[in-house]
Every structure is written in C-alpha cells, then in structure tokens.
C-alpha cells in the first residue's frame, strides 16, 4: 500500500531503535485533539493494556465502498504513535481497501512487530481488528 511507503522510508533512515521509538512518539504528538465526548465506552478499544479510544466516521465514497476516517487517542505515548501510524495507513481509505490491507505485515516491514512488548503487540492487533470490524460494518450497511 503506497500510503505506507513514506513511513517505511522514514524508518529506514533511523538506525537505532531508540530513534525509531522517538519517531513513533513524535507521530503520536501530531494526532488531532480528541474531545472528552469522544472518550466514551463505545469508542474504547478492548484488548489494550493502555486506554485507547477510536472514533470512526463513515462517508459515502466515490466508488461502491464507503470511506472511513478515524480519530483516536491513548494515555500512552507509544500507543498514540501506533494509532497515528494506523491512521496514516487506513484513514481516508475505502472499506474494501482497509479489509484488503494486512496491517500487521506492514508493521513487520518497519520492524515494529519485533520491538513491541507482547502487551503492545496485543493492543496493536486489537486496534487493527477494531478498524477492520468498522470497515466490515460499513460495507454491510451500504449493502442493505
């Protein structure tokens, strides 16, 4: 997926994993403000050790599949960065593209899968599953 290639290129420029972690944290700082109203139970992502919220907006796309846009937040800096990476990959994409994208393979390309704790890896999987579930729901709603 070409929306991910710039991130792959950025990570390749950073030799040390401490620098890569700092970069992930910087990406998280760039997330737009997330309102208190959005920090509600239906936006909470289950399966994450940290507090994670994901708000999905579905728009009608120019093609047959709806387009999803995401907003999110976490109480952990690294997780905010992971959210920012996921949004760069998925936000603004149509539901079919989201479902056709193997996000975990993309994270493996930049080596994050080997450098996250098991708890963070589980949380990342939970966030990806939530995004995929929202895409599936959006497709089902447009099929009705």
C-alpha positions as CSV (number, residue, x, y, z in Angstrom):
1,X,0.0,0.0,0.0
2,X,1.6,3.3,-1.1
3,X,0.3,5.3,1.9
4,X,2.7,3.2,4.0
5,X,5.9,3.6,1.9
6,X,6.8,7.1,3.2
7,X,6.7,5.6,6.8
8,X,8.9,2.7,5.7
9,X,11.3,5.2,4.1
10,X,11.4,7.3,7.3
11,X,12.1,4.3,9.5
12,X,14.9,3.1,7.2
13,X,16.6,6.5,7.8
14,X,16.7,5.8,11.5
15,X,19.4,3.3,12.5
16,X,18.8,3.0,16.2
17,X,15.6,1.6,17.8
18,X,15.6,4.4,20.4
19,X,15.4,6.9,17.5
20,X,12.6,4.9,15.9
21,X,10.7,4.9,19.2
22,X,11.2,8.7,19.5
23,X,9.8,9.0,16.0
24,X,6.8,6.9,16.9
25,X,6.2,9.2,19.9
26,X,6.5,12.3,17.7
27,X,3.9,10.9,15.3
28,X,1.6,10.4,18.2
29,X,2.0,14.1,19.2
30,X,0.7,15.0,15.8
31,X,-2.7,13.4,16.3
32,X,-5.5,16.0,16.3
33,X,-7.2,16.9,19.6
34,X,-9.6,14.2,20.8
35,X,-12.5,15.5,22.8
36,X,-13.8,14.3,26.1
37,X,-17.1,13.4,24.4
38,X,-15.2,11.0,22.1
39,X,-13.8,9.2,25.2
40,X,-16.9,7.2,25.6
41,X,-17.4,3.4,26.2
42,X,-18.4,2.7,22.5
43,X,-15.1,4.2,21.3
44,X,-12.9,2.4,23.8
45,X,-10.8,-0.4,22.2
46,X,-10.9,-3.6,24.2
47,X,-7.8,-5.7,24.5
48,X,-5.4,-2.9,25.1
49,X,-3.4,-2.5,28.3
50,X,-3.4,1.3,27.8
51,X,-6.5,3.3,27.5
52,X,-7.3,3.5,23.8
53,X,-10.2,5.2,22.0
54,X,-11.1,5.0,18.4
55,X,-13.8,7.1,16.7
56,X,-14.8,6.1,13.2
57,X,-16.7,8.3,10.7
58,X,-18.1,6.6,7.6
59,X,-18.6,8.7,4.5
60,X,-20.0,7.6,1.1
61,X,-17.1,7.1,-1.2
62,X,-17.0,7.9,-4.9
63,X,-17.0,4.1,-5.6
64,X,-19.2,1.4,-4.2
65,X,-17.4,1.1,-0.9
66,X,-17.7,3.7,1.9
67,X,-14.7,5.7,3.1
68,X,-13.7,5.6,6.7
69,X,-12.0,8.3,8.7
70,X,-10.6,7.8,12.1
71,X,-9.8,9.9,15.2
72,X,-8.2,8.4,18.3
73,X,-6.2,8.8,21.4
74,X,-4.4,6.9,24.1
75,X,-3.0,7.6,27.5
76,X,0.4,6.1,26.5
77,X,2.8,8.0,24.2
78,X,4.0,4.9,22.2
79,X,0.4,3.8,21.7
80,X,-0.6,7.3,20.4
81,X,2.2,6.8,17.9
82,X,0.9,3.4,16.8
83,X,-2.5,5.0,16.4
84,X,-1.0,7.7,14.2
85,X,0.7,5.1,12.0
86,X,-2.6,3.2,11.7
87,X,-4.4,6.3,10.7
88,X,-1.8,7.2,8.1
89,X,-2.4,3.7,6.6
90,X,-6.2,3.5,7.0
91,X,-7.9,6.9,7.5
92,X,-9.5,8.1,4.3
93,X,-9.4,4.7,2.6
94,X,-12.5,2.9,1.4
95,X,-13.7,-0.1,3.4
96,X,-12.6,-2.7,0.8
97,X,-9.1,-1.4,0.8
98,X,-8.9,-1.5,4.6
99,X,-10.1,-5.1,4.5
100,X,-7.6,-6.0,1.8
101,X,-4.6,-4.5,3.7
102,X,-2.6,-6.6,6.1
103,X,-1.6,-4.0,8.6
104,X,0.4,-6.4,10.7
105,X,2.6,-7.2,7.6
106,X,3.1,-3.5,7.1
107,X,4.3,-3.2,10.8
108,X,6.6,-6.1,10.2
109,X,8.2,-4.2,7.2
110,X,9.3,-1.5,9.6
111,X,10.3,-3.9,12.3
112,X,7.9,-2.7,14.9
113,X,6.5,-6.2,15.4
114,X,9.9,-7.3,16.8
115,X,10.3,-4.4,19.1
116,X,6.9,-4.1,20.8
117,X,6.2,-5.8,24.1
118,X,3.7,-8.6,23.9
119,X,1.1,-6.4,25.6
120,X,1.7,-3.6,23.0
121,X,1.5,-6.2,20.2
122,X,-1.8,-7.5,21.5
123,X,-3.1,-3.9,21.7
124,X,-2.0,-3.2,18.2
125,X,-3.8,-6.3,17.0
126,X,-6.9,-5.1,18.9
127,X,-6.8,-1.7,17.2
128,X,-6.4,-3.3,13.8
129,X,-9.3,-5.7,14.5
130,X,-11.4,-2.8,15.5
131,X,-10.6,-0.9,12.3
132,X,-11.3,-4.0,10.2
133,X,-14.6,-4.6,12.1
134,X,-15.7,-1.0,11.5
135,X,-14.9,-1.4,7.7
136,X,-16.9,-4.7,7.6
137,X,-19.8,-3.0,9.3
138,X,-19.7,0.0,6.9
139,X,-19.7,-2.4,3.9
140,X,-22.7,-4.3,5.4
141,X,-24.6,-1.1,6.0
142,X,-24.1,0.1,2.4
143,X,-25.2,-3.4,1.1
144,X,-28.6,-3.1,2.8
